[in-house]
Amino acid sequence: MTIEIKAPTFPESISEGTVAQWHKQPGEAVDRDELLVDIETDKVVLEIVAPEAGTLTSILKAEGETVDSEEVIAQFEAGAAPAAVSAPASDSDSSDGEEPMGVSPSARKLADESGIDLERVTGSGRDGRITKADVSAAVAAKASAPKAATAARVDDQLAMPAPLPGERVERRVTMTRLRARIAERLVEAQQNAAMLTTFNEVDMSAVMALRKQHQERFQARHNGTKLGFMSFFVRACVEALKRFPSVNASIDGNDVVYHGYYDIGVAVSTERGLVVPVIRDTDALGMAQIEDQIGAYGRKARDGKLTLEDMTGGTFTISNGGIFGSMMSTPILNPPQTGVLGMHNITQRAVVIDGEIVARPMMYLALSYDHRLIDGREAVQFLVTIKQLIEDPALILLDI
């Protein structure tokens, strides 16, 4: 039975996608749910898997071509893939029951459970027999293939040929859809919003002392979850947003939409570009829950597994350039949001406290805001509130 392989149904915010990579070629046997192709949108890479076991018969959209929602991109013939050839079992073989010149029962069972095509597995046993260890290695290779493929594509794009003496080498690479969308949104933010930035600095001594004092007990209580800096800033932002609702609002034409919830986007840098997964209802989450979600999003971002739902919405964004060593920067708004907080690196600096010069771990903070909705006074007070809450974390717990 012939089946049409179609592009995913894109949400209204995404008009089209690009064929990023075909993992199978015409004539190749495919197992049910095995990865066929990656479709790149301006937000995420969507995976299309085989609907049944069978064979990919033709590709209608090549890598790099643009596809519309639900457009037919390939033809697929359903039907069981050819079984691996194996010789009859023999009781005289090794104790784990391997078949001579074939496949051990344990290897066949693992292959069936893991969707591994035994015809593609090279046997390391006697006379080329396929062992359970061979199938386990194939399973591990299959799991790492998408990530390796993504890294390889990035490396291929960035690699420069070795120049000859006196040669001036250039390489022209098509911008990825995600990078193009990032560029478009950044320009859009600067053109369509009256963006200003206010700065302040925060003494991180209290938070660092708190983490040092309670880190071990926190991890023991929360199944190994580490207490990081970001959860403090997320909680501080939530409290500040409650006090200054316009920073948690958005502009929709001539209307101002005030959000009664606090969905905080946390910017994550990946090989493909900057993505902003959203932690939802942060006002109802504890520190450990926030740290768990940040960690989970970070892993999904690195593995290219973020979904559209992960990055949809958001009422405010936090970007931490400090992890790359940034001392000071001006974060750009993430439309239609009206505020974004920029964190930076922590350095020991001389400050004056009670008339004495002392060294303290200081961080510069930057708040970019849309001046069409937020006045300068309000923006400054919002940032000062975050500074106060970080310098005295007890204020967050006491709600004062």
N, C-alpha and C positions, 0 to 999 in steps of 0.2 A: 504494500500500500504506500502510495506516494504522499508525503506530508510536506506542506510548505513551512519553511522556517522563516518567521517574521521578526522584525525589530520589535522591541518592547513597546508597550503603550506608555508614551511619555506624558507626564502631567502638564497642565496648562503653562507652567513656568518654563517648560523646555519645548522648543519647536522642532528640533531635529538633533541627530547624533552623527557620529562618524565611526565607521568600521575601524577599530583599532588593531585587532589581530585575529586571524583565523587560526585556531588550534588544531583543526582537522582539515584535510584536503580531499577533493573528490576521489571517491573510490575507497576511502579509508573506512574500516569497520568501527563502529562507535557503540558503546554501552549506554544503557538508559541513564540519564542524568549526567553524562560525561560532558565536559565543557567543549562547546563548539566554537564560540566566537565572543570577543569582547566588543561592546559598543560604548564608545566614549561620548559622554555628554559634557555640558559646561560645568557640571557639578560632580558627577561620579562616573565610574566605569561599570556598566551593567553587563552581567554574564548571561549568555544564552546557552542552555544545555540541551542535550538530545532528548526529545520527548519519548522515544522508545529505543530499544536496541535495534541497530540496523546499519545503514551505510549512507554517508553523505554523497549524493550523486552529482550535484552541481552547485557552484557558487555564483550568485547573480550580482553581488556587490563586493567588489574587491577592497582590500585594505586601503584606507584613506578616503573612500567614497562617502558621500553624505547620504543618510537614510532618514526617511520620515517615520513618524509613529506608525507601527504595525505594517510597515512596508515589507514585502517578500524579499528576502535576501539570499535564500538558498533553497534547494530541493533535497528532500531526504526520503530514502526508501526504508520503510520499517520492515523488520524481519530479523531473526536471530543471527548474530554474527557467527562466522565459522568457528567451530570449537577447536581448541588446541589438540594437536595430534599427540597421542600418548600410547605407549606400549602396554600390554597387559601386565597386571600386577604380579609380583613374584614374592613368595613367602621367604625366599632365600636371601632377600636383600637386607639392608641395614635395619636396625631395631626400630627406627621411627616409621617404617612402613613405606619407604620410597619405592616407586615403580622404576625398573630398569628402563633407560632410554625414554622416560616419560615424566610424570609429575607425581610427587608424593601426595597422599590423601590430605595431609595437613596443609600443604601448599595450595592444593586445589580449593579446599574449603576457604582459606584466607583470601584467595583470588576472587572467589564468587562473592564473598561478603564485601570486598573492597572495590569491586568493579574493575579488576585488573585483567587485561587481555593477555592470556598466557602465551599467545603467539609472539608477543613483544618482549617476553622475559627470557633472558639468557641463563641457562642452567649452569650451576657451578658444581653440581654433584658428579658422581662417577658416570662416565659416558654421557655427560651433558644433561643429566637429570635435573629438573627444576625442584629446588628445595624450598621449605618454608622461609628460610633466610633470604632467598632470591626474591620471593614475592614481597616480603617485608621491605626490602630495599626498593622495589618498584613502587610500593605504596608511599614510602617517604619521598621518592623522586616526584611522584604525581602530585603530592601535596605542595611541594616547593616549586613546581613548574611555573604557575602563574606569576609568583613573585620574581622568580629568576628571569622570566620573559620580560616583565616590566623593566627590571634593572638593565637587561640586555638592550632593550629598545632605547633607554635613556643613554646608556654608554655609547651605542652606535651613533646616536644623534650628536653627542658631544665630542666624539673622537675626532681628532684632526690627523690627516695623513702626515707622515714625516716629511718636512719640507727639504728640498734640495738647497744647497748653498745659494743664497741670494734670492730665493723664491719667496714670494709673499702669498701665503696660503689663506684662503677663505673657505667657509663651508656654509651653505644656505640650507636651512632646515625649516620645514613648515611648522608654524606655531601650533601646539596642541590646542584642542578645543577648550580645555580648562584654562590654559594660559591666556588664550584669546579672550575668554570670558572675564578672567581676572582683570586684564588690561581694559576691557570695555567698562567694567563696573567701576574701576578706579577713576577713569576719566569721567564717567557719568557722575560719580560722587562729587568730584571737584567742580564740575560744571553746573550741576543742578542744586547743590546745597551751599548755603553761606557758611562754610566750614571755618571754624576758628579752633585754636588749641590753647589750653591753659596748663601751666606746669606747677608742680610742687615736689617736695621731697619728703620721704618718710623714714623714720628711724626703725629699723627692723629688729632691734635688740629684744623687745618683748616677745615677738613671735618666735625668734630663734631660740630664746631661752625656754619658751613653752614647749617647743618641739623637742629640744634636748632633754627636758625634764620628763616628758610623758611619752616619748616615741616608742620605747619598748612596751609599755603597758598598752598603748594604743594599738600596736601591731598584734599583740597577744589577744586583745579583746576583739579585734576586727579581722581575724583570719589572715594576718600578714600584710594588710593594707598599711602603707606608709603615710604618715601625716606630712603632707607637703605644704608649700607656700600658697599654691593656687586656691586651695579650699578656703583659706582665710580671706583671700581677695574676693572670691565668689560671694562668701557670706557678707563681707563688708559692702560689696556692691549692692546686694539685695537690700540691706538696711538703708543704704543711701538712696536707692531708687524708691523705696517706700516714702522717704521724706521729700523727694523731688520727683514727682510723678511725670513731669514733662520729659525728663531724661529717659524714661521708660516708654515714651510715646512715639508715634510715627505720624508723618504727614501723608495724607491721601487726597490729592487734589486741593480743594479748599477746606478740607476737614482735618481735624486733629483726632487721631485715634489713641485714646489712653488705655493702655493694657492693664487689666487687673490681675495679671500673672507675671512671673519673672522667669523667662526662658533666656538663659545666659549662653551666648555663643563663645566658645573657647578656640581661638585660632591655633591651628596645627600645621606645621610645615611638613610637606612630603616631597618626594622626588618629582612629582607632577606639578607641584605648586601649593599655594596656601589654601587650606580648606577650613571651614568653620562649623564643626559639629555643635549641636545645641543641647545643653543640659536643661531639661524642662522642669518647671515647678520647683526651682531651687530653694524657694522659701520653705518648702516642706521637707527638705533633705538635710541629713546630718553631715558632719564633716567626712566621715568614712564613706558615705554614699556618694558624695561629690567626688572624692578621690577615686573611688572605684569607677565611676563613669568616665572621669578624665582619662584614667589608665586604659579602660576598654576602648575609648575612642582613639586614643593614641595608637594602640595596637591595630585597630581596624584601618586607621589611616595609613599606617606603614605597609599593611598587607593589601591595600587597595580594596577594602571590603566595606567602606562606608556606603550607606544607602541614601536615597533621596530623602527619606524620612528623617535620617540622622541630621541632615543639614537644612531642613525646611523650617522657616520661621526664625524665631529669635527676636528678643526685644532690646538686647544690649550685648555688646561684645567686649571681650578681654583679649588682648594680644600681648604676649610675653616675649619681647625681643631680647630680654636679658639672658636667656639661655644661649644666645649666640654671641653674647658679650657687648650688646648695644648699651651705651651709656645714656643716650638721649635720642629720641626720634619723635616724629609727628605721625601718629596713627591716622589712617584714612577711614572715614565712615563706611559702614556696611549698609547701604540703602535697603529698606526705607528707615532704618534705625537712625536715631538722632544723637547717639553718643557711643563712643568707644574708648576704653581705658587702655593705655599703653604702660606696661611694666618694663623695667630695665634691670641691668645687672646691679648686684649689691657690692659695694666697695667700702673699705674703711676710709672714712674722711674725718677731718678735723671739724668739730662743731663746738659751739659755745653753749654750755649748760650750767646754769647757776653761776655765771661769771667765770667759769673755768673752761679751758680748751681741752676737749677730750676726743678720743677716736671712737667713732660709732659706725656700725654697718648701715650705710645709707643707700636708699634707692630713689631715683628720680621717677616720678609719675607724670603721665601726660593724659589729659582728657581732651579729645577732639569732639566738638559738638556742632550741631546745626543751629546757627544763630537766628534762623528764621523762627524757631520755636523757643530756644533756650537763651535767656539773657546772660550776659557775662557774670553778673553777680550770682545768679543761680548756679552757673557752671563752676565758679570758684568755690562756692559753699559746698557743692556736691563733692568736689575733689578734697576739700578740707575735711569733710565728714569721713571719707575713706581713710585719710591720713590719721585722724583721731581714733578710728576703730582699729586700725592696724597697730598703732602705737600703744593701745590699751585694749587688747582683745576681750577683756572681761566685759566691756561695754556691749559687745555683740551678744553675749550670753544673757546679760541683764536687761537687754533691750532698752538702753538709756542713751 
